[in-house]
Amino acid sequence: MSQTIRERAGILLRDNDPSVKADGVRALYDEAMAAADVTVPRTPGSIEPVPDPGRPERPTLVAPRDVPKRGPATPEGRASMAHSFAHIEFNAMNIGLDACYRFDAMPADFYRDWLSVARDEAKHFELLNAYLRERGYEYGSFPAHASLWETVHDTEHDVMVRMALIPRVLEARGLDVTPGIQRKLAQYDDQPLIDILDVIYNEEIQHVEIGTRWFRFACEQRGVDPRQTFRELLQHYMAGRIRGPYDEFGRKAAGFTDGEMQDLKDMEAETLAQLEGK
């Protein structure tokens, strides 16, 4: 029996070579867009947890606190920053593949959407890796951490939880911090990296919107209120980890409501009040 598009997404997810993975993602997306049906479930027994997706031997993975902190004032510091962004985008490519591979009984556009996310993240990764190579570095030149995948693993049991926490929390955080990073880079005239971050920022808005749309779809299917459910999931999974600043322009373009923005601010205020009370 030939492998389904979704099974092949799982195979790409486990591939260790970033170039092979990126090329495969583009080809699989094109095939999915032309296919009559991409909802075909994996064959029985083909699904399994992916505690660690395929990745190259380097970068060395360390605890987040052990990743060296370098600012944008030096070329090496900016390369280190670009490397951290490349690591995020490489993980995001895997996240898109995992969403396509893992979750059954969703509409065809769900799988196409997440393959489109993986395709965009592959492009972002390659832009950043090209930036690094032009400066004598490459992906793997600096250490990185594995905590990004922990939340993916923690949400593999439920598509609604995944849609709430990965695009609407972790990816949305990228929207929050990117404008400030670009302002710092402008002080050191690093227009190439600023331009790459422009591409990433605009396409990440689309990715967060995809997460928002499918989160609300899952809520509607279950007859639950999206705003209340999102807040409950944040309290359960992200207690004490909600921090501003919030990029209201980007988040609202990605489908966040005024009420949801206020909930984020209220939760942050509650956390700060609890810390001050200790």
N, C-alpha and C positions, 0 to 999 in steps of 0.2 A: 504493500500500500504506500502510495506517495505521501510525503509529509505535508501537513497542512501549513498554511501561512503562519498560523499561531505556533505550531510546533517548531517551525524554522526560526521564529522569533526567540524561542527558548534556546535553540542551538547557538544563535548569535549572541545571546546574553552570556553564554558560557565561554565564548571565544576570547582568548587572551590577547590577541593582536589588535590594537586600536585601529589600524588601517584596514584590516580585513573586516572588522566590525562595522566601521563607517561605510565602506563600500557595500557591504551586505545590507545594511539598513536602507541605503538609497535604493538598491535593487528591490528589496522586499516592499518598500513603500510604493514604488511604481507598479509592482505586481498587484498589490492590494487595491490600488486605485482602479485597476483594470479588471479585477476579479469579480465574478458574479456574486460570490458569497465568501466573506472572510470570517463569518461567525462559527464555522465548523469547529466543534470542540476537539480538543486533543484526544487522541486515542486513550482508552482506559489504561491507567498506570503510567502515563507519560509525564504527568505533573509531579514535581517534587520541590521541596524548599530549595531556595538558592541563597544560603547564608552568606556567600561571597561570590559575586559574579566574576566572570573571566576578566583578568587584568594582566598586564605585563609584570615581569619580576620587579621592575622599578616603576614608580617610586617606592621607597621603603615606607611602610605604614607605621605610624607611631601614635601615641595618645595625643588628642588635640592640644593638651598643654605643652607637649614636647615639640610641636611644630615651631621652628624659629620664627620670630616676629621681625619682619623687615619692612621699613617704611619706603615711600616712593622717592626719597631724596637722592638715591644712588641708582645707577643702572642695574646693579645686582638686586637691589631692593625691588625695583619695578619688575625685574624678571621673576623674582620670587612671588610677587603678587600675581603676575600673569600665570605662573605655574599653579597657584592655588585656584585660580579661575578655571584653568584647563582641567584640573582634577574634578572640580564641581561639574563641568560640562561632560566629562567622560562618564561620571556617575549618572548624570541626567540622561545620557544616551541609554545607559542600561536600565534606568527607571522606565523610560518609554517602552523599551522592549519587554520589560517584565509585566507592565500593565496589559500589553497585548497578549502575552503568553498566559498569564495567570487567571484572569477573571472570565468565567463562563457566563452565558445567558445575557449578554449585553448586545445592543443593536450594532449593526455593521459599522456605523460611523464611529462608534467608540474605538474599535480596533484601528480604523484608518486614522483617527485623530491621534492616537498614541504612537503610531508609526510615524506620523508627521512630526510629532514632538521629537522622537528619536532622531529623525533625519535632520531637524534643525540643530539639535544638540551636537550631532556629529560635525556639522559645519562650524559651529562655535568652537568646538575642540580643535579642529584643524586650523582655524584662524589663529587661535592662541598658540598652538604648537609652531606654526610658521613664524609668529612673532618671536618666540623663544629661539628658534633655530637661526633666525637672522642676527641674533645677539650671542650666539655661541652656546646656547643651552638647548634643552629639549624636555619633553615630558619624561619625568623620572630624574631630572637633575637635582631636585630638592625633595625632602621628605614630605609626606602628606598623611592625612588621618582617614580612618575608616568609619567615622561616626555617621556619615551621611547614609550609609547603607543600613545602619541599625534601624532607623525609622521605617525604611522600606520593608525590612524583614518583619518588623512589629505590626505592619499593616497588611500583610499578605493574606490575612484571613477574611477581609471584608472590603469590597470595592468602595463602599461609601466612606469608610474610614480612610482608605488610601486617598481618595479624591479630596477629602477634607484636609489631610495633614501634609501630603507631599506638595501638590501644586499651590494650595491655598495658605500654607505656612512656610515651608522651606523655600519654594521658588518665589513666593511673594516677598520673602525677606530679601531676595536679590534685587527686587524692584526698589525696596526701601533704601538699600545702601548704595546702589550704583551711582546716583547723582552726586552724592558726597565724595565718592572715590574719584569720579571724573573731575570734580573741582580740585582735588588734591593733585591729580596728575597734571592738570593744566598749569599748576605752579612750576612744573618741571618740563613743560613743553613736550610732553609725550603724546602727540596727536595720534600716532598709530594705535596706541592702546585705547585712547579715548574713543576713536572711531570703531574699534572692535566692540567696545562696551555699548556703544550706540546700537549696533546691530543686535547684540544680545538682549539689551533692555527692551527694544521694540518687539522682538519675537517672544521674549518671556511673558510679555503682557498677553499674547495670544495663548501661551501655554497655561497661564493661570486661569484665563477665561475658559479654556477647555476643562480644566479641573473643576471650576465653578459650575459649569453647565452639567457635567456628569454627576457631580455631587448632588445638585438639585434634582436631577433625574432620579437618582437612587432614593433621595428623600421622598419624592412624589410616589415612587413605586411602593414605598413602605408606609406611606401616610403619615409622615412626621414633618414637623416644621423645620425648614432649613436653618433659620437663624438660631433657634433654640438648640437644635442638634449640633450645629457648629460650635456653639459656646460650650455645650456639655463635653464634646470631644476635646476641645482645647483644655478644659479643666481636668479631664481624665488623663490625657496624654502629655500635655504641655504645661502643667501647673508650674508657675514660677519662671517660665521661660519666654513669656510674651514681653517683648521690649520694643519701644520705639527707637528712632523716629519711623513714621509710616508715610510712605509715598502715596498720598491720597489720589493724585492724578492717575498713577499707574494702576493702583488697586481698583479704583472705580472703573477705569477703562476695562479691567479684567472681570468686572461684574460684582465687586463688593458693593453692598448697599451702605447708605449712611448709618443705618442701625448696626450693621456689622462693624463698621469702623469705630463707632462709639463703644461697642462691646469690647473691642481690643484695648481701647484706651482705659475703659473701666477695669478690665482684668489687670492691666499693668499697674493701675493705681492701687488696686486691692493688694497686689503683691508687694508693692513698695510700702504700703501701710503695715502689712504684716512684718516686713523686715525691720521697719522702724520700731515696732512694738516689742521686738525681741530684746 
